[in-house]
Amino acid sequence: MTTTTASVNLPAPYGSCPLSPPPAYTEAAREAAVTRAVLPDGTACWLVTGYDEVRAVLADARFSADARTPGFPFLSAGQRELATAKPSFIRMDDPEHAQLRRMVSKDFLVRRIEELRPAIQDIVDRAVDRMTEGRTSADLVADLALPIPSLVICLMLGVPYEDHELFQSLSRTLLDNRTARPEAERAHAELMGYLAELGRRKRSRPGDDILSRLAARADLTAQETASLGFLLLVTGHESTANMTAVSVLALLRRPDQLALLRADPGLVPGAVEELLRHLTIIHLGLGRAATGTVRVGGVTIPAGDGVICMLSTANRDRELCGGSADLDVTRDARRHVAFGYGVHQCLGQTLARVELQTVLTTLLRRLPGLRLAVPADRLAYNRDAIVYGLRALPVTWSGEVTHASGVAASR
């Protein structure tokens, strides 16, 4: 497949279906797996939309993940600030990337996350208890989707949960493509300052948490400890919160798929993979910069050119989905690239999977009458954020609410 001469203006507007990628990306993917695109500042870059081609770019060390590399594509000043001001290891190349990633990777191993599953289940049950106590409606974003990953990542990092409003507010400022550079710099400095001070306290009074272990390392400065904590804190709650809300919405909009899960909760782990594939909340893609001349999908990409890998279209490619990319909770979707691909694949993917599995299984069991409280076309989305999601998800329920103990109570 070869490139077309047409260019896509980034970021492209959404179409009639808010849970689908913007039509311009889908149309570009139909034309070619690699095409030209134009960034908001007028700079040209490459848009990679095909499944095989996205994996090829993300697995090739000649495409740098370091945002300081000449030609690296940015969609906003805020995104540039987040990526280049004291960059975290996801914005570094090997060997620096591998060295820093190893410092925290043990805490995200499958075995370690599985050990946390009972604690995560307890957090989910308590959140559902609070959400349903004395009422029959709620905002699933504010009352469930956001508190759960925030509590989990605070538990793992050793961050006081009473500070969650601070880091959530600062995270959203940094992840919003509309944020001007001065505001992004202020938010970044405030959050880094908070984490640096917390790291200093952990050094003198350590606990059984990630920040304490990082603060105790002689080979890390306070600033480096804060930088690692910053990455884990921001990515550890915002993406999972958004994915939780849009997953519930997608299922409520597809009663046939929801019925399959209610009939067989054993399908939930596979359904989570399918929801990750189908929704792919990193709608704006992953940026890379070519450090050498590379040929991808029949197209020559020169050194110094920026590339954006569109995960959402890759996850709907025929190569992955076959005949239909429609939501199908019985599909084997484990080959998706929602968490990226290659050495930079998301460190927290196992944690995200367990959180999503636990939330969906618990809602299926405890709130069988869950439904939308407003028409779907009245919902508001965070369309300007790096991580796509809902601003609110009003829901209601009727009939019995099953408590964590298994006892049902009428509402």
C-alpha positions as semicolon CSV with decimal commas, in nm:
position;residue;x (nm);y (nm);z (nm)
1;M;0,000;0,000;0,000
2;T;0,140;0,343;-0,088
3;T;0,078;0,692;0,041
4;T;-0,177;0,936;-0,104
5;T;-0,109;1,303;-0,176
6;A;-0,394;1,417;0,049
7;S;-0,313;1,560;0,394
8;V;-0,511;1,530;0,716
9;N;-0,531;1,835;0,942
10;L;-0,457;1,737;1,302
11;P;-0,639;1,700;1,527
12;A;-0,940;1,605;1,314
13;P;-1,297;1,675;1,433
14;Y;-1,519;1,394;1,561
15;G;-1,814;1,263;1,364
16;S;-2,163;1,150;1,460
17;C;-2,040;0,855;1,671
18;P;-1,838;0,990;1,965
19;L;-1,696;0,646;2,049
20;S;-1,539;0,608;1,704
21;P;-1,219;0,771;1,571
22;P;-1,268;1,098;1,381
23;P;-1,388;1,021;1,024
24;A;-1,081;1,187;0,870
25;Y;-0,855;0,924;1,028
26;T;-1,080;0,640;0,917
27;E;-1,094;0,779;0,564
28;A;-0,715;0,820;0,558
29;A;-0,678;0,457;0,669
30;R;-0,900;0,343;0,380
31;E;-0,680;0,533;0,135
32;A;-0,342;0,422;0,263
33;A;-0,163;0,290;0,570
34;V;0,078;0,587;0,566
35;T;-0,022;0,936;0,457
36;R;0,067;1,301;0,506
37;A;-0,075;1,512;0,788
38;V;-0,048;1,872;0,907
39;L;0,003;1,970;1,271
40;P;-0,174;2,274;1,424
41;D;0,141;2,489;1,382
42;G;0,147;2,408;1,009
43;T;0,430;2,155;1,027
44;A;0,393;1,847;0,806
45;C;0,425;1,498;0,949
46;W;0,328;1,140;0,865
47;L;0,009;0,971;0,982
48;V;0,042;0,594;1,019
49;T;-0,299;0,424;1,037
50;G;-0,248;0,058;0,943
51;Y;-0,213;-0,217;1,203
52;D;0,106;-0,374;1,063
53;E;0,256;-0,033;0,991
54;V;0,187;0,104;1,340
55;R;0,352;-0,200;1,495
56;A;0,647;-0,166;1,256
57;V;0,707;0,197;1,360
58;L;0,667;0,134;1,733
59;A;0,905;-0,164;1,721
60;D;1,176;0,017;1,520
61;A;1,448;0,193;1,722
62;R;1,503;0,432;1,430
63;F;1,179;0,602;1,535
64;S;1,260;0,795;1,850
65;A;1,015;0,830;2,139
66;D;1,224;1,115;2,280
67;A;1,021;1,434;2,243
68;R;1,342;1,636;2,222
69;T;1,437;1,465;1,893
70;P;1,422;1,704;1,595
71;G;1,094;1,666;1,408
72;F;0,898;1,516;1,697
73;P;0,528;1,601;1,640
74;F;0,322;1,798;1,894
75;L;-0,048;1,880;1,882
76;S;-0,030;2,163;2,136
77;A;0,202;2,376;2,350
78;G;0,075;2,193;2,656
79;Q;0,166;1,858;2,504
80;R;0,514;1,989;2,421
81;E;0,559;2,108;2,782
82;L;0,442;1,778;2,927
83;A;0,676;1,580;2,701
84;T;0,992;1,791;2,712
85;A;1,011;1,947;3,061
86;K;1,211;1,695;3,262
87;P;1,089;1,406;3,041
88;S;0,985;1,075;3,197
89;F;1,121;0,745;3,070
90;I;0,835;0,700;2,823
91;R;0,984;1,000;2,641
92;M;1,332;0,852;2,634
93;D;1,502;0,597;2,412
94;D;1,708;0,299;2,523
95;P;1,934;0,260;2,712
96;E;1,805;0,547;2,936
97;H;1,446;0,430;2,893
98;A;1,522;0,070;2,992
99;Q;1,733;0,175;3,291
100;L;1,459;0,392;3,443
101;R;1,174;0,158;3,351
102;R;1,345;-0,129;3,537
103;M;1,335;0,078;3,857
104;V;0,956;0,049;3,874
105;S;0,876;-0,251;3,654
106;K;0,873;-0,503;3,940
107;D;0,574;-0,327;4,095
108;F;0,374;-0,382;3,775
109;L;0,455;-0,746;3,708
110;V;0,153;-0,973;3,654
111;R;0,222;-1,160;3,978
112;R;0,238;-0,839;4,183
113;I;-0,080;-0,697;4,032
114;E;-0,264;-1,025;4,087
115;E;-0,165;-1,004;4,454
116;L;-0,338;-0,664;4,460
117;R;-0,661;-0,799;4,311
118;P;-0,835;-0,850;4,652
119;A;-0,744;-0,493;4,756
120;I;-0,872;-0,361;4,422
121;Q;-1,195;-0,558;4,466
122;D;-1,238;-0,402;4,811
123;I;-1,182;-0,052;4,669
124;V;-1,440;-0,118;4,394
125;D;-1,696;-0,257;4,638
126;R;-1,657;0,039;4,871
127;A;-1,697;0,279;4,579
128;V;-2,017;0,102;4,469
129;D;-2,142;0,110;4,831
130;R;-2,092;0,487;4,846
131;M;-2,243;0,542;4,502
132;T;-2,561;0,347;4,579
133;E;-2,616;0,437;4,943
134;G;-2,960;0,596;4,977
135;R;-3,002;0,683;4,609
136;T;-3,086;0,542;4,268
137;S;-2,878;0,764;4,040
138;A;-2,520;0,891;4,019
139;D;-2,249;1,030;3,795
140;L;-2,047;0,721;3,718
141;V;-1,739;0,930;3,631
142;A;-1,723;1,127;3,956
143;D;-1,860;0,854;4,184
144;L;-1,689;0,544;4,046
145;A;-1,465;0,568;3,738
146;L;-1,233;0,836;3,876
147;P;-1,209;0,743;4,247
148;I;-1,118;0,377;4,185
149;P;-0,794;0,419;3,984
150;S;-0,703;0,722;4,196
151;L;-0,732;0,516;4,514
152;V;-0,539;0,226;4,360
153;I;-0,248;0,435;4,233
154;C;-0,234;0,629;4,561
155;L;-0,213;0,296;4,744
156;M;0,070;0,176;4,520
157;L;0,266;0,502;4,515
158;G;0,211;0,601;4,878
159;V;0,038;0,927;4,785
160;P;-0,221;1,050;5,041
161;Y;-0,563;1,013;4,881
162;E;-0,677;1,336;5,045
163;D;-0,454;1,511;4,788
164;H;-0,637;1,353;4,492
165;E;-0,822;1,671;4,393
166;L;-0,490;1,852;4,355
167;F;-0,322;1,596;4,129
168;Q;-0,639;1,529;3,929
169;S;-0,681;1,899;3,856
170;L;-0,316;1,944;3,757
171;S;-0,320;1,626;3,546
172;R;-0,621;1,741;3,349
173;T;-0,457;2,077;3,282
174;L;-0,149;1,902;3,144
175;L;-0,347;1,652;2,936
176;D;-0,569;1,916;2,775
177;N;-0,457;2,016;2,424
178;R;-0,607;2,363;2,475
179;T;-0,371;2,442;2,764
180;A;-0,134;2,730;2,684
181;R;0,235;2,685;2,757
182;P;0,252;2,916;3,066
183;E;-0,039;2,733;3,228
184;A;0,115;2,394;3,141
185;E;0,448;2,502;3,290
186;R;0,278;2,615;3,610
187;A;0,082;2,289;3,644
188;H;0,391;2,080;3,574
189;A;0,602;2,272;3,827
190;E;0,333;2,248;4,097
191;L;0,284;1,874;4,057
192;M;0,657;1,807;4,041
193;G;0,710;2,021;4,351
194;Y;0,441;1,829;4,538
195;L;0,597;1,493;4,447
196;A;0,952;1,608;4,524
197;E;0,843;1,716;4,873
198;L;0,653;1,390;4,923
199;G;0,964;1,198;4,813
200;R;1,176;1,384;5,070
201;R;0,928;1,289;5,343
202;K;0,937;0,927;5,226
203;R;1,315;0,924;5,249
204;S;1,300;0,996;5,623
205;R;0,977;0,801;5,692
206;P;0,952;0,525;5,433
207;G;0,650;0,302;5,382
208;D;0,576;-0,006;5,173
209;D;0,516;0,184;4,849
210;I;0,680;0,278;4,519
211;L;0,775;0,635;4,612
212;S;0,946;0,517;4,931
213;R;1,152;0,264;4,734
214;L;1,246;0,525;4,475
215;A;1,333;0,785;4,739
216;A;1,565;0,536;4,910
217;R;1,776;0,486;4,595
218;A;2,118;0,651;4,604
219;D;2,127;0,669;4,223
220;L;1,817;0,893;4,197
221;T;1,792;1,262;4,279
222;A;1,479;1,408;4,439
223;Q;1,387;1,552;4,099
224;E;1,428;1,215;3,927
225;T;1,216;1,047;4,193
226;A;0,947;1,311;4,141
227;S;0,963;1,261;3,764
228;L;0,903;0,887;3,794
229;G;0,622;0,948;4,044
230;F;0,473;1,209;3,812
231;L;0,449;0,962;3,523
232;L;0,293;0,687;3,733
233;L;0,050;0,920;3,907
234;V;-0,077;1,098;3,594
235;T;-0,100;0,793;3,370
236;G;-0,209;0,563;3,654
237;H;-0,546;0,721;3,714
238;E;-0,651;0,938;3,419
239;S;-0,642;0,679;3,142
240;T;-0,807;0,401;3,345
241;A;-1,077;0,638;3,472
242;N;-1,165;0,740;3,117
243;M;-1,151;0,384;2,989
244;T;-1,382;0,267;3,268
245;A;-1,649;0,526;3,188
246;V;-1,648;0,481;2,811
247;S;-1,651;0,101;2,853
248;V;-1,965;0,116;3,065
249;L;-2,123;0,357;2,816
250;A;-2,036;0,134;2,520
251;L;-2,201;-0,164;2,689
252;L;-2,510;0,032;2,795
253;R;-2,550;0,142;2,432
254;R;-2,524;-0,219;2,317
255;P;-2,778;-0,421;2,520
256;D;-2,702;-0,731;2,311
257;Q;-2,336;-0,725;2,418
258;L;-2,426;-0,643;2,778
259;A;-2,668;-0,938;2,784
260;L;-2,388;-1,174;2,678
261;L;-2,177;-1,061;2,975
262;R;-2,467;-1,085;3,218
263;A;-2,535;-1,441;3,099
264;D;-2,167;-1,538;3,124
265;P;-1,945;-1,317;3,345
266;G;-1,657;-1,543;3,245
267;L;-1,647;-1,346;2,920
268;V;-1,540;-1,028;3,102
269;P;-1,159;-1,066;3,067
270;G;-1,195;-1,112;2,691
271;A;-1,454;-0,834;2,675
272;V;-1,204;-0,596;2,838
273;E;-0,957;-0,667;2,557
274;E;-1,231;-0,607;2,300
275;L;-1,333;-0,280;2,466
276;L;-0,971;-0,167;2,473
277;R;-0,944;-0,246;2,102
278;H;-1,278;-0,096;2,002
279;L;-1,256;0,224;2,207
280;T;-0,878;0,295;2,208
281;I;-0,899;0,612;2,418
282;I;-0,561;0,745;2,298
283;H;-0,747;0,894;2,001
284;L;-0,468;1,138;1,915
285;G;-0,208;0,866;1,859
286;L;0,153;0,818;1,965
287;G;0,425;1,048;1,835
288;R;0,766;0,941;1,705
289;A;1,050;1,110;1,512
290;A;1,253;0,935;1,243
291;T;1,628;0,940;1,320
292;G;1,713;0,772;0,991
293;T;1,548;0,717;0,656
294;V;1,300;0,432;0,702
295;R;1,059;0,264;0,464
296;V;0,717;0,182;0,613
297;G;0,415;0,051;0,424
298;G;0,576;0,121;0,090
299;V;0,653;0,483;0,187
300;T;0,996;0,635;0,251
301;I;1,002;0,845;0,567
302;P;1,310;1,073;0,577
303;A;1,521;1,135;0,885
304;G;1,392;1,431;1,084
305;D;1,026;1,378;0,997
306;G;0,761;1,342;1,265
307;V;0,526;1,042;1,272
308;I;0,198;0,990;1,454
309;C;0,086;0,630;1,500
310;M;-0,293;0,621;1,507
311;L;-0,374;0,338;1,748
312;S;-0,750;0,376;1,702
313;T;-0,746;0,303;1,328
314;A;-0,485;0,029;1,369
315;N;-0,720;-0,143;1,613
316;R;-0,998;-0,136;1,353
317;D;-0,781;-0,257;1,065
318;R;-0,896;-0,564;0,870
319;E;-0,561;-0,723;0,952
320;L;-0,671;-0,735;1,316
321;C;-1,051;-0,744;1,296
322;G;-1,129;-0,935;0,979
323;G;-1,466;-0,844;0,831
324;S;-1,604;-0,613;1,100
325;A;-1,456;-0,377;1,360
326;D;-1,789;-0,354;1,545
327;L;-1,796;-0,427;1,919
328;D;-1,805;-0,802;1,981
329;V;-1,733;-0,914;2,337
330;T;-1,679;-1,273;2,219
331;R;-1,392;-1,170;1,987
332;D;-1,034;-1,270;2,064
333;A;-0,887;-0,918;2,063
334;R;-0,564;-0,984;2,249
335;R;-0,346;-0,864;1,959
336;H;-0,471;-0,504;1,988
337;V;-0,231;-0,211;2,024
338;A;-0,434;-0,001;2,270
339;F;-0,136;-0,011;2,508
340;G;0,113;0,060;2,231
341;Y;0,371;-0,187;2,108
342;G;0,741;-0,258;2,141
343;V;0,971;-0,157;2,427
344;H;0,751;0,142;2,519
345;Q;0,434;-0,064;2,560
346;C;0,237;0,064;2,860
347;L;0,397;-0,040;3,189
348;G;0,062;-0,031;3,374
349;Q;-0,137;-0,244;3,129
350;T;-0,184;-0,536;3,369
351;L;-0,307;-0,301;3,640
352;A;-0,552;-0,137;3,398
353;R;-0,683;-0,477;3,290
354;V;-0,742;-0,593;3,648
355;E;-0,917;-0,267;3,741
356;L;-1,144;-0,282;3,436
357;Q;-1,222;-0,650;3,488
358;T;-1,306;-0,588;3,853
359;V;-1,529;-0,286;3,786
360;L;-1,727;-0,452;3,506
361;T;-1,771;-0,781;3,693
362;T;-1,884;-0,594;4,005
363;L;-2,133;-0,373;3,819
364;L;-2,279;-0,675;3,639
365;R;-2,326;-0,854;3,970
366;R;-2,432;-0,571;4,197
367;L;-2,631;-0,340;3,966
368;P;-2,827;-0,555;3,721
369;G;-3,067;-0,265;3,656
370;L;-2,797;-0,012;3,559
371;R;-2,889;0,216;3,266
372;L;-2,826;0,564;3,128
373;A;-3,010;0,845;3,306
374;V;-2,997;1,079;3,003
375;P;-3,009;1,022;2,626
376;A;-2,669;0,920;2,492
377;D;-2,657;1,217;2,254
378;R;-2,662;1,458;2,551
379;L;-2,336;1,329;2,699
380;A;-2,031;1,558;2,697
381;Y;-1,683;1,431;2,609
382;N;-1,325;1,541;2,680
383;R;-1,247;1,576;2,311
384;D;-0,952;1,810;2,361
385;A;-0,761;1,584;2,597
386;I;-0,474;1,351;2,511
387;V;-0,676;1,074;2,678
388;Y;-1,031;1,066;2,539
389;G;-1,320;1,027;2,782
390;L;-1,647;1,149;2,929
391;R;-1,693;1,458;3,142
392;A;-1,982;1,291;3,321
393;L;-2,189;0,974;3,285
394;P;-2,530;1,008;3,455
395;V;-2,667;0,663;3,533
396;T;-2,959;0,524;3,726
397;W;-3,068;0,182;3,842
398;S;-3,382;0,007;3,953
399;G;-3,467;-0,315;4,132
400;E;-3,225;-0,480;4,368
401;V;-2,873;-0,364;4,447
402;T;-2,657;-0,655;4,556
403;H;-2,419;-0,573;4,838
404;A;-2,058;-0,690;4,838
405;S;-2,164;-0,966;5,077
406;G;-2,405;-1,098;4,813
407;V;-2,717;-0,985;4,996
408;A;-2,967;-0,801;4,774
409;A;-3,152;-0,488;4,881
410;S;-3,440;-0,321;4,696
411;R;-3,413;0,038;4,577
